[in-house]
């Protein structure tokens, strides 16, 4: 029998096993957690939480085997009921935290009638309930026989006194190692908890009964259980109160009927009402929808982190000194300042202390401060200062700092008004490495030392409604009724989160590269919500690390009426970016109702005016681009390859500065020629471009891109030439790589790599561009990147640009595949249309241009290439959307508005 196998493996005397396991049971584990010590034991996933299925005597045998003959990690025994599903199941705050822990092995046993019924329905076997209050007596019996030392953690000192008297009368031979009744604040403190665990270990505890309540007991065990020295830790909640006789257990008849919860609710209504009446139904729904036979999927538990997160570093230097812009440090610290003169010296002092055990590079982007902030930064010569020349907002400042940070990997984004508790940065790096996370955030403290509620949940309509109606009142409301995580337990233990306020974010280098730029449309607020969403969309987790603390004055952003209104408006912008227009309209209405309810405050009245359209959104704080080149540390320009960049521009005032800013120093130094050919402009494009030293501005009266290109060619004398659309951004390194390639003998044509910036685009638009990127044929042509270049020999094939809309497709058609190259540069940024209407306009222009070309011009990727790109269901859906847009664009190519030298173009991605 299976029971004999267990007894034989454990080396224990036989115990009566009331029901043998069926030979064809549920799927089993094959991992090396405690249950994996004995291969072939069954398990199930109930409500997203992993549960081990055992008979009563088998569970006792398994636990006692771990206590008598410990090997490896200690065994933590947990009871799984609806409360467990609520805390550790799918969609919960602590979901997967036990499976991710590698210092403790877990045995999670069935408790609670609903879970028992679900396990029976899944497996066809009538599994018993294994409540801690039922298991504790046989476990204490066996421990007494074996001479094991038992410790009790949790409960009050009065309860412990009652239990001592009970044991002296009923269990005089039971060896007690100690009684510990810590305050909750002590358990939340890492240093105090470590001392407590050491005390338990020094007492020689073999088996520790942990009665701290769920989820605190499981979280404490996960973090400190291995330090206690105990072989077995029993997370049995209120069992101490049951043993002491302080709480009566339900009569057997009530328990058999599955109504023990009602009994306990009647005894302790104030404490248990929320658990049973509010959280219980939600947990039951999770259990109904997310249960299966077997173990959790591999993706639920990340397991071991990537084997190698370290990157080559520059040579070490004096303790507390920062690395230079061209050196690769452990962490690149990015700050954005605006009138923060009083914050600079204290924060840099904190960073120098952090640099004692790791290498840091500090890059500060200043948004035109007027209070002496720049002077304070300049007093630290090893800090990289980037003066933006305008006010680009938080996202724009981060993007600008990173562009001038030189070599960088992991990036720490900090508010300037932070003060770092020593060791916080290294603690965050350790969490980043050990968890394999994409981002880590610390605990933020207010200046009085209290914890700031910085953790957030992904916005939803119901959460927006809860926050609009209740605000910060009723903080103990269900998670789904608030975007803010008010639960104090959340700030005591590490766990994954949706997002956090952007005051301090440590981002893994691969995530920085994969996610791309921060979305500058938000200016301030919601940019971190958007960025964290994109981090999660790439499959990376975001972790909260409470052992790393920073004090935040929360004065960097202020609380003016303008900024409160901007915060409210940006929530709507975020909804528009990631949901339908109807959804965003509901978010706007909910927000307006909430601001109206608080309109007795001036800032809320201003937010209400903005949400209702009384105050135009463009009057709110927004990015003010620099009229002059960004001032940075001098670049090494002596060996920069010669060449020219030609930028045709028609009414590009909203984007031309963004395109020119990375090229500004090259133009000002004379290393390259930069020519902006304004054609038919009626806005300030020419004036903005002319403000950049070294940039040549031509004004062509005709509204014609082709006329602009030919006029610039006639005015230019340098080779090779890079033709760059006015809304495309390229790095100097990418320009250099293109010019060097085309300066080689025999090189004719090339273009840089590119990436689509789809942040804020409608989901259909994002699907179209996902499908487009999957088509290998797209990486064989000069068109598509908004940037292409030719050498003098290459340009000889077309002395002038013909009168055709698709200039890039025309040039591409002049070269065989082996004559043109797509170079592996830093990708040029191509901002896609935000809405389907603008995408239709863009495709009309593209297909109209292709129609104008000779027979040799490319005619799209072709159905065969599209079909070849399909690798799964998501790719199939994207391909269908791509095909529908392509067909529509081809059918409408004759209706293009590209008449009289103009052309259809997307305006949505050019807005602020």
N, C-alpha and C positions, 0 to 999 in steps of 0.2 A: 504494500500500500504506500501511497505518497507520504502518509504520516510517518511510516517507518523510515523512509528516506531522509526526512527532515531530522528525525531523532538520531539517525545514524551519522548524518553529516555534522550535527551539533555536538554529538557525544553526550546527549542528555538522556535521563531515564524516560521511559515511555509515559506519555500522558494520554488520557482518553480524548480522541478526536471524534466529535459527534457526527460529522459528515465528511466523507472523503471527497476529494476533488474529482470532478468528472474528467475522464481522459481527454475529451475534446473541449477544453475550456477556452477562455478568451485568449487573445494574443498576449504574448509575454515579452518581458524586457530582455534585452541583450546587452545592457550597459553594465557599468561597474559600480553603480551606486550600491547601498547596503543590500538591497534586494538582489542585486546582481551577484552577491556573494554565493547565493544559491540560485543557479540558473533555472529558469523554467517556471518562476512564480508569476501568477497572473496579475494584471493591472488593467485599469480603465481610465479614461479621461472623462470627468464629470464636471460640466460647467466650465471647461477649460483648465481644471485643476487635475493633476495626476493623483490617482488613488490606487493603493495596493490592496488587492482583494485577498483576505485571509479568513480562515475559520478561527474561532476563539483560541483554542489551544495552540494552534500554529503560531498565532501572534505572540502568545506568551513565550513559547519556545524560542522564537526568533529574537525577541527582546532579551531574554535571559542569556542566550548564546553570546550576544554582543556584550553583555555585562560581565559574564564569567571569563570569556576569552577574547578580550578586545584586540582588534587588529586594524590598523589604519585609522580612519576617521571615526569619531564618536557617532553613535546612532541617535538621531532625534525622532521621537515618536509623536505623531500629530493626529488629532481627531478631525476628520473632514465632515462638516455639516454645511448647511446653507450659509452660515456666517463665514465659513472657510472659503466657499465659492465666491462670496461677495468680496473678500479681501485678496484672494489669491487666484481666482479664476480669470476667464477671458475678459478683457476690457477693464480689469481692476488695477488699482494703483500698484499692487505688489505682484502682479502676474508674472510668473516665471522666476521670481527671485530665489525660490528654494532650489529649482532645477539648475540655476546658474551658479549656485554656491558649491565650491569644491573642497571646503574644509569640514563639512558635516554631511553625513549620509542620512537620508530621510525615509521614514516608514510612515506613510499616510494611510490611516485606517478609516473604514466606514463608520460614520456616526450620523445620526439624524435620519428619521424615517424617509424623507424624500430621496436622499442619496441612496439609501439602501434599496428603495423601490426601483430607482433608475438603474442601479447596478444589476438587480435581478432581471429587469426588462432587457438590458443589453446582452446579458450572458446566458439567460435561461436557468441560472442557478440561484437558489434562495439564500443569499449571503446574509450573515448576521450583522447586527449593529455592534460595534466594538467601542463603546463609550469609555473614556478614561476613567470615569467613576466605577465602571464594572471591571476594568482591567487592573486597577490599582491594588485591589486586595490580593489576588493570586500573585501579582508581581512582588508585593511586600512579603508574602509567604515564602516565595522562592528566594528572595534576597535574604530573609532571616535565616533560612536553612544554609545558604551559601556563605553567610558571614559578611555580606557586602555592606558597605557604608552608604547610607542614604542621606541626602541633603534636601532641604526644602527652600525654594526661592519663590517669594511672592506671598501675598496675603498680609494681614496685619499682625502686629506683635501680640495682640489679644487672641487672635485665632491660633497663633503658634503656641501660646500658653495652654489653650484648651486642648490642642492636639498632643502636647507633651503629656498632659494628665491622662488622656485617652491611651496613649502608647504605653505609659508606665503601668497601666492596668491591663491592657489587652495584648500588648506586644513588648513585654519586658526584655526580650532578648534581641530586639531589632537595634542594630547599631546606627546611631544618628551622627552624621559628620558635622551638621550645623544647621542653623536656622537664619535665614536672611530675609529681611522685610524692608527693602530699599524704597525710598521715595521715588515717585515717577521722574522728578527732575534729575535724580542721580542716574537713573537708567538711560536718560536721554543724553547724558554727558559721556563722551568717549573715555576720558581719563578715569572717571569714577567707575564706569562699567568694567574697564580693564582691571582696576584694583579689586573690584568685587569678584571678578572671575579668578584672579590670582588667589584671593582669600579662600574661595571654594576649592581650588586646586590644592592649596597648602593644607586644607582640612582632610585631604585624602578621600574625597567624595568619589564613589563608584557609580552611583545612580542619582541624578538630580531631578527632583520633581519641580517643574517650572510652572507656577500658577500666576502668570502676569496678565492673562486675558489675551484674546486674539484681536489684532495681529501682533501685539507687542511681544508676546512670548516667542513666536516664531522668528520675528525680526531680531530679537536679542540673541537667540540661539544661533541664527545664521551668522551674526557678526562676532559673537564672543563665546559661543559654545565650545569651540575647540580649545579655548584658553582655560576652561574650568577643570580640565583633567578628567572629567567624568566620562565613562564609557558609554553611558546611556543618559539621555535627557528626555524627560517625559513632559511634553507640552500639554498638560491636562487641565488648564484653565482653573475652574472653580473647585477642583477636586480637594484642595486643602480645606475649603469651607465644608464640603460634604463629609470629609473624614472627621473634622472637628465637631460636626453636628450643628454648625451655625445655619446651614441651609438644608431643608428637608428635600430628599429626592421624591420624585413623583411616584405615586403608587404603581405597582406593576401593571395594573389594569390600564391606567392612563398611558403608561409608557408603551405597552403592547399596542394600544390604539393609535400610536404615533402622535399623541397630544402632549408630550412632555413639555413642548415649547409653551403651550397655553398655561400649564401648571406654573412654570417658571415666570411667565409674564404676570400671572396673578400675584405671585409672591414679591416680584420686584418690578412693578410697572414703570416707574420713572427711569430706571436704568436700562430696561430691555425693550421698551416700546419702539424705539427707533429700529433696533435690530430686527425685531419680529414683524412689525407692522409696516415699516418703510423699506428697509433693505431686504427683508425676506422675500417679498414678491418679485423684486428685481433679480435676486439671486436665483429664484425658481425659474424665471424666464431664461436666464443664462444656461441653467442646467438643462432645460428643455431643448434649447437650440444648439448647444455645443457639448454634446456628450458622445462618446464612441468607445468601442472596445480597443484596447491596446494602450500604447504610450503616446505621449505628446509628440508631435512632429519635431524633427530635428531642428527646424528653424526657431522653435519656441525657446530653446536654450542655446545661446550662442556658443557655449562650451569654451574651449581654449581660445584666447585672443590670437590675432595674427602673430606668427612666430617672430616677425621682425618689424618693429615699428621704428627702430633707431635709424638715423640718417647720418651720413658723414658730417663731421663738424670741423669748423675752422680751429686753428690752434687755440689753446687756452690762454687766458690773459690775467691781469691782476684781478683779485677778488673784488666783486662789486662793479667792475667795468663792463660796459655793454659792447657788443659786437658791432662792426661797421656795416654799411649798407650792402657790400658785396660779399660778406661772409655769411655762412650758414650756421645759425644758432639753434640750440634746442627748441627755443620758443621765440617767435617774433611777436612782440607786444605792440598792439595798435591802439592809439588813443585819438579821439577827435575832440578838439577844444574849441570853445567859443566863450571868451571872457572868463577864463578859469585861472587867472594869475595866482590866486591864493592857493590853488590846489596842486600846482605843478611840483614844487619842491617836496612837500610831504609824500606825494605818490612816488616820485622818483627815488626818494630815500627808501621807501618800502621795496621798490623794485631792485635797488642795489643790494638790499639785504637778501632778497630772493635769488639774486645772481651769484650769491656765494657758493651755492651748490649745483648750479646749472648755468648754461650760457643763455643770455637773453640779448635780443636786439630790440630796441625801443624806437618806434616810428610814430611821430605825432603829426597829424594833419590839423592845421589851424584854420578855422573858418573866419578869417579876417577879424580877429579879436581887436578891441580898442582899449583894453585895460592893462597892457603890458605883458600879456601872456607870452607873446613871441620872445620878448626880452628874457623872461624867466626860462623859457625852453632853451634859448641860445646860450644861457649860462652853463649849460651841460653839453660840452662839445661832442660827447659820444652818443648823443641822441640825434636821430635823423629827423630833421624838421622839414615839413612840406607845407608851404603857405599856399592855400588854395586860391587866394586872390578874390574869393567871393564867399558866399555861405552856401555850401553844397548840402547841408543837412548831415544827419548821422550816417546814413547809408552812403551818400556821396563822399563824405570824408573818409569812411573806411575804404571805399574803392580806390580813392586817390592815394591813400597811404600805402595800400598794398601794391599799387602800380609802381611806387617809388621805393619799395622795401628791399629791392634786390632779391637775392636768393632767400627763399623762406620755405618752411615746411609747416609745422604746427603753429597756429596763430591764436594769440590770446587777445580778445577784444575787451577793453576796459573803459568804463566811464572815468573821467579825470577826477571826480569827487570821491573816489574810493580810497580806503586805507586797508592795506592787506595784512591780515593776521599772519605772522611768520610761518612759513612752511606751506601756505595755501597752494602756491603754484606747483610745487613738487607733488603735493597730495593729489591735485587735479590731474597732473600728468600720469601719476601712478594708476588712477582710476581709468584714464583714457587707455593706458596700455593693458591693464589687467582685464577690463571688460570688453575690449575691442570696440569701444563706442566711437561714434563719429563726433560727438561733442560732449563736454562736461561743464556743468555750472556749479558754482559754490553756494554755500549758505550766505545770504546777505543779512547783515545786522543793522538795525537803526542805531543812531548815535547813543541811545541810552542802553544799548546792549540787547534789546529785545529782537526777536527774529522777525524780519520783514517777509510778508507773504509774497514771495517772488515767483512761485511756481504757477503755471497756467495749464489749462486744458484747451484742446482744439476748439475754437468757437463753433457754436451751433445755434439754431433758432431758439431752442428751449433754454440753453444757457443764457443767451442774450435776454430772453424774457425774464428769467430768474434774477439776473443782475439788474435789469431795468426796474423791476418791481421792488426788490429787496435791498439792492445795493450791498453794503457791508453788514447789514442786519441779518440775523438768523444765520450766522456763519456755519452752524452745524447742519445746514440743509444738505440734501442729497447731492452727490457729485454732479449729477446731470442738470442741476439747477444753477450752477455757477461756473464761470470760466476760471475764476481764482480758486486755488487750492488752499482752503482755510484750515484743513485738518492738521493739527499740531504734530501728529505722528509722522506726517510726510516730511517734516523738517528735521527729524531725528535720525533717519536711516537712509542709506543710499538706495536709489531705485531709478527706473527709467521714467521719463516724463514726456509730455507733448512739446512743451516749450517753456521758456522762462524769460523774465524781463532781460533786456539786452545789456545790462550793466556790466556783466562779466561772463564771457563765453570762451572756453578753450576749444578750438576747432582743430580736428586732425588734418594734417596736410593734404591727404588724399581727398578729404571732403571739401577743403578750400578749393582744390583744383576741379573737383567734379561738379560742385554746385554753381560755381561761377560768381558773378558779381551780385552784390546786394541791390535790391530794387530801389532806385533813387526816387521813384514817384511818391514814396511815402514821406520823404523828408525827415520826419521824426514820428515815432510811434508806428507800430504794426510792421515795421521793417524786419524786426526779429521774429515776429509771428510767421511772416512769409518765408524768411530764410530757414527757420526750423522746419517748416512744412516741407521745403525742398530737400532738406537733409534727410528727413524721414522717408520722403518719396524715393530716394536713392537706396533705401534699405538700411540706413544707418540708425543706430539708437542714440538717444540723448539721455545722459545720466545726471542725476543730482548727487553731489558729494558733500554731505554735511560736515565731514571732517576738515574741509577747506572753508574758511570763513573770511569774509571781507566786510568792512563797515562802510555803509553807503549813506551819504548825507541827503541824497535824493534832492539835491539843489541844482544839479547840472541842467535839468530840463525845465525846472520851474513849474509853476502852476497857474500861469496867466490865463485869462479868458481865451486868448487866441489859441493857446496850446491845448486847452481843454476842448475847444471846438475842433481843432485839428485831429485830436485823438478820436473824437466821435466820427468825424468824416472819414478817417483812415480805416475805421472798422468797416465802413461801407465800401471803400475802395478794395479792401481785402476780400470782402464777399463777392464783389464784382469780378475780381481776378480769378477766383477759384470756384465760383458757382454761377448759376444762371442769373439773368437780370431780374427775374421775378423774385428769386431768393434774396438778392441784394436789396430789392425794394422793400421786402418784409423786414430785413435787418434795419434798414433806414427808418421804417415806421416805428419799430420797437424802440430804437434808439431815441427817436424824437419824443415818444411818449415818456420814456424815462427821464429825459432832460426837462420836459415840461413839468413833470412831477417835482423836480428840484429847481424850478425856475426862480425860486426866491433867492438863489445864489447868482451873482452876476455872470460867473463863468458858465454855469449851466444854461442861462438864458442865451448866451452867445452860441453855445453848442446847438441849442434848439433852433436858433435863427439859421445856422449853417445847414442843419439837416433838413429844414423845411424850405430851403432855397431862398430865404429872405436875404441872406448874406451870400454872395457868390463865393464859390470855393477858391477861385484864383486869388481872392483877397487874403486868404489864410497864409501863414508862413509857408514858403516854398523855396526851392533851390534857386540861388542867385549865382549864375556861372561867373567864373573869373574872366575879366576883360583882357587879362594879360597872361603870359605863360606862367605856369606853376614854377615857383622858385624852389629848386632842390639842390642837393649837393652836385657839383659839376660832374658830368659824365665824361668818360674817356672817349673823346670824339676824334682823336688824331687818326685812328685807323678805320673810321667809319666809311663804308664803301660809298662812292659817289653815285648820284642818281637824282631823279626828280619824281615828285608826287603831284599828280594833276587831279584836282577835285572839282568836278562840275557841280554847280549848286544853283537851285532855283527856290527861293524863299525857304532857306534852311536856317533861319535865325535861331530856332529852338534847339538845333543839334550841332551846328557847325563848331561851336566852342568845344563841345565834348569830343568831336573828331580831331580837332587841332591840338587839344591840350597835350596828348602824349607825344606829338611831333614838334612841340613848340621849341624845345632846346635845340633840336636838330636844325630847324629853320633859322633860329636866331644865331647859331654858330656858323652858319653857312656850309655845314657839312653836306646838306642836300638842298635842292630847290623844292619849295612847296608853293604851288600855284592854285589859287581858288578862282575858278572861272564862273563868275556870277552871270546867269543868263536870265534876262527879263525879271530880275528881282524887284519886288515892291516893298520889301521889309528891310530889316537891318543886317542882313547876311553880310554884305560887303563891309559895313562898319565894324562888325564883330570880328571878322577875319582880319581886317587891316590892323586891329589892335594887337595882333600877335607879331612881334618883331621878326623880320626875315620872311614873312609870308607875302607873296606877290598876289595882288588882287586884280583880276581883269573884269571889266564890266561889259558884257555883251548884251546889246539891246534886245535881241531876238530871244524869245522864250523857247530855246532849243538846246537840248543836251548835246547834240551832235555839233552844233555851231560852237558851243563852249569848248568841247574837246578839241576841235580843229583850231580854234583861236589859241588855246593853251599850248598845243603842239607847235604852233608857229612862233610863239613867244619863248619857247624852251630850247635850251641848247644841250642839256645834260642827258646822258644815257646811263643805265636803262631808265624806263619810265613806268611808274606804277599808277594806274588809273583807279581812283578810290571814290566810291560813292560818299556823299556828304554825311550820311548817317551811319557809316561803318567805322569802327574803332580798331586800330592796329597798334601793337606795341613797337617801340623802336627796334627791339631785337628781331621781331618778325620782318620789319622793313629791311634791316641789314641782311637777313638771311636771303630774302628775295633778290636784293641787289647783288650780293656776292655770287649767287647762283647764275644770274644773267650776265655777270661780267666775265664768266668763264668762256673760253673759245667754243663756238658752236651752239651755245645756249640761245634759244629763240623766245620762248614764252613760258610763263609760270604764274602760279597764284599761291597765296598762303592757305593754310588750313583755316577752317572757320567753325564756329558753333552757333546754333540758334539760341537766342535769348527769348524763351517762351514765357517768362514770368508775367502773370497778368493776362495772358491770352485765354480766349474761350477754349473750352475743352475740345471742341471740334478742330479748332486751329492747331492746338497742341498735338492732336492725333495726326493731323495732316503732316506736320513737320517731323513727328516721330517716324512715320512711314517713309518720308523722304530721306531721312538720315540712314535708314536701313538699306536703301538701294545702292549697291556697290557702284553702279554706273555713275552716280552723282560725283564720285571722287576721281573721275577721269577727265573732267572738262574744266575750262577756265571760268565758265559762268557759275553763278550760284552763291559766290562769296561776297559780291559787291566790291571785289578787288581783283585786278589781274594786271600783269606786267609783261612788257616785251623789251627785248634788246634792240639795238639799232638795226641789226640784221633782221630781226623779226618784224620790226615796223616797216621795213622795206617792202613787205608783201601788201601793205595798204598805205600808200602815201597819204591818203586822207580817209577819215571816217565817212562812210556813205550815209545817205539820209535814211537811216533805219533805226527803229526804236531800240532793238536788242543789240547794242554795241558789243557787249561781252560775248553773246552767241555768235555774232559776225566774226569777231577776231578768233574765237575758238574754232570756227569752221575752216580757217585758213591753214591750220596746222594738223598734221597727222598725230596720232596718239603718242608716238615715240618722240615727237618734237616739242611736246609741252609737258610741264611737270606740275604736280601738286606737292608743295613742299611741307614737311612736318614742322611747321612753325608754331609758335604760340598762336592759338586760334584767333582770327578776326571775329569781332562780335557782330552778328547779324540780328537785329531786332525785328521780330516777326509782327505781322498785323495782330491787333488784339481781338478783333471781331471778325466774324465770317464775311460780313459785307466788305470789309477792307481787303480780306484775302481774295474775294471774288474780283475786286478791282485790280489787285496786283496780278492775278493770273490772266485777266483779260489783256493786260499790257504785255505780259510775257508771251502769250500765245499769238497776240497780234504782231509782236516783233518777230517771232519765229516765222510767221506767215509771210512777212515781208522779205525774208532772206531767200537766197538761192537754194537750190535743191540740196546742197551739201550741208546746210545748217542743221543742227540737232533738233529733233522734234520730240523731246521729252525722253523719259526713261524707257518707255515701251512696256506693254503688258507683260512680256516675258520677264523683264527685269523686276517688275513689281511682284510678280508671282514668286520669283526666286528669293525675294526678301522675306517671305512669310515663314516664320519659324515657330509659331504657336498661336493660340487663340487671340491674344492681345494684338499680335502683329497682324493677324487676319482682319480683325476689326479695324485697325488703323489703316490697313491697305484698302479696305472698302471705302472708308471716308476719303482717303487720298484719291482713289479712282473717281469718286463722285465729284470732287472739286475739279479734278483735271478735265473730266468730260464737260462739266459746266463751263470751264474756262475756254476750252477749245470751241464749244458751240457759240460762245459770245465774243470770240475774237474779232469778228467783224463789227461789233458794237462798241469797240474801244473808243474812248474819248481822246485818243492820241492823234489829234488833228492840229494842223498849223504849228507843228514842232513841239507841242506839249506832250505829256504822257500821263496815263493813270498812275497814281501812286498811293501808297498807304499813308494816311495822316495820323492814324491812331497811335503808332509807336513813336511819333515825333512830339507828342504832348508831354507836359511836365508830369 
